[in-house]
Amino acid sequence: MRLSRFRPTDDRALELSTTAMIDVVFLLLIFFLVTTTFNTPERQLEPNIRERETAESISVNVGPAIVDVIRDRGVAVFQFGQTRTSNLETIADLLQRWPDKSQGAIVRLAEDAPFGMAARAVNACRQAGFPKPVTIEPLQ
């Protein structure tokens, strides 16, 4: 019995098919891209416990400022919260100190309220820095 090694007679080198290997690599790449989660770095996260905030930094949501123009005992007056006066400067000072002007202002008018007082109330709201337009509504 004659044992001999197989020797190719031609000079062809062995060729490997790389198609299957490329398919597997792309499948693994897609798998890792799909299953990866991206976390924000810890230094960019907002803390749940914060230091005490100062009174100026706390935003107060109090709603719009409401100025009523009414008649009290036959005299036309402005009413802003608990303050009832015929002096526009008092109302303008209260409007200047209103904490959240972004909510806007509302001027409510009684049926028998004079138009001039309503116009002065709207003007006081605009001069206090409330955004335009100042809403005018009937008082019910």
WOBELDA-V854177 format. One record per residue. PHI is phi as a letter, one per 30 degrees, with the letter a starting at -180 (NA if undefined). PSI is psi in degrees with one decimal (none if undefined). OMEGA is omega in whole degrees, -180 to 180 (NA if undefined). Layout:
# WOBELDA-V854177
[[PHI	PSI	OMEGA] [PHI	PSI	OMEGA]]
This chain:
# WOBELDA-V854177
[[NA	130.0	-176] [c	119.9	178] [c	126.1	178] [b	156.3	178] [d	149.5	176] [d	124.3	177] [b	123.6	179] [d	138.5	-177] [d	-23.9	178] [c	170.2	-175] [c	24.6	179] [d	135.9	175] [c	158.2	178] [d	136.1	178] [c	131.2	177] [c	140.3	177] [d	116.9	-177] [c	0.6	-178] [d	-44.2	-180] [d	-37.8	180] [d	-39.6	178] [d	-39.8	177] [d	-44.1	-180] [d	-40.9	180] [d	-43.6	179] [d	-37.3	177] [d	-42.3	177] [d	-39.9	179] [d	-45.9	179] [d	-41.2	179] [d	-46.0	-178] [d	-34.3	178] [d	-38.4	-178] [d	-37.7	-175] [d	-1.9	-180] [d	136.7	173] [c	139.3	-179] [c	116.2	180] [c	144.0	176] [d	144.8	178] [d	149.8	-174] [d	-30.4	-179] [d	-15.1	179] [c	-2.4	-180] [d	147.9	176] [d	133.6	179] [d	146.5	177] [d	-31.6	178] [c	122.6	-179] [c	163.5	175] [d	161.4	179] [d	135.5	179] [c	148.6	178] [d	164.4	-178] [d	-29.3	-179] [d	-29.4	-176] [d	-12.3	180] [d	122.7	179] [d	134.6	-177] [c	126.8	177] [c	94.4	-176] [c	-2.9	180] [i	-173.9	-178] [d	154.4	175] [d	133.7	-177] [c	119.6	177] [c	123.0	178] [c	137.4	172] [c	110.5	-174] [b	174.2	172] [c	128.8	178] [b	111.4	-178] [h	41.5	177] [i	-3.5	-179] [c	133.9	178] [d	129.8	-179] [b	161.6	172] [c	142.4	173] [b	123.9	179] [b	102.6	-175] [i	-124.1	179] [c	-6.9	-178] [d	125.5	178] [b	116.4	-176] [a	158.9	174] [c	-1.9	-179] [d	115.5	-178] [d	-30.5	-179] [d	-35.4	178] [d	-44.0	179] [d	-41.0	179] [d	-38.0	178] [d	-41.3	178] [d	-37.2	178] [d	-35.7	178] [d	-33.8	-177] [c	5.9	-180] [d	130.4	-171] [d	-35.5	-175] [b	92.2	-177] [d	-10.4	-179] [d	-18.5	180] [d	-13.3	177] [j	-176.5	-180] [b	149.5	179] [b	129.3	173] [c	117.0	-180] [c	136.1	-175] [c	135.4	171] [d	164.1	-178] [d	-37.3	-176] [c	18.1	-180] [d	139.0	178] [d	142.7	-178] [d	-34.6	-178] [d	-38.7	179] [d	-35.8	178] [d	-41.6	179] [d	-39.3	178] [d	-34.9	178] [d	-41.8	177] [d	-43.1	179] [d	-38.8	178] [d	-37.8	178] [d	-42.7	-180] [d	-39.5	179] [d	-24.3	178] [d	-10.5	176] [j	14.2	176] [d	145.1	-179] [d	151.5	178] [d	150.4	-7] [d	152.8	172] [d	127.8	-175] [d	135.9	176] [c	127.3	-177] [b	154.5	173] [d	143.4	178] [d	129.3	-178] [c	none	NA]]
